[in-house]
Amino acid sequence: MSLRNVMFALLSMLLMTSLASASPRSTQDPQKDYLTETEADKIRDAVTPPERIKLYISFADDRLKKFQYELTRKTPEGRRGEILNGLLNDYVGCMDDAADQIEVARDKQIDIRGQLKLIESKGKEFLEILQKIDQGGPELATYKDTLQDAIEGTKDAVSDADKASKELTPVPVRRKPS
């Protein structure tokens, strides 16, 4: 083999390995996002923080219901632990994003009193469910850490909503013309 052929072979191999490493990740390691395409579209279409808060809370509610369903299935999936942890992580993502919208609304000076009450009431409801599961749900060891994160995330969201509602100025009172 001549030096020219060896150099060509080396450059070809180098080019092939660089192209292989630059290609998108395989389907074995997909980038996970906690929202479906439809849900992401709904969030993009929601222009204001109050609309987004409602959506995030409804998505969190959906994830928690799916988690409860998965716990009670008679014939569980083979990757049950992975599914349960994924649903709890998705739930936490929804609650965190709902709480983040509080700050966005504050910056834009948008009234979100109703949504703060929604976060507080649904958050307390979610917290009761999560704490009940924490007392001895099926296969608790497989999702215990993620469950603790979900409980803490819910407490944080409720606390943020409570703090924001106390900081809001009262609604102006309209007086009757005399």
Buried (B, 14 or more C-beta within 10 A) or exposed (E): EEEEEEEEEEEEEEEEEEEEEEEEEEEEEEEEEBBEEEBEEBBEEBEBBBBBBBBBBBBBBBBBEBBEEBBEEEEBEEEBBEBBBBBBBBBBBBBBBBBBBBEBBBEEEEBBEEBBEBBBEBBEEBBEBBEEBBEEBBEBEBBEEBBEBBBEBBBBBBEBBBEBBEEEEEEEEEEEEE
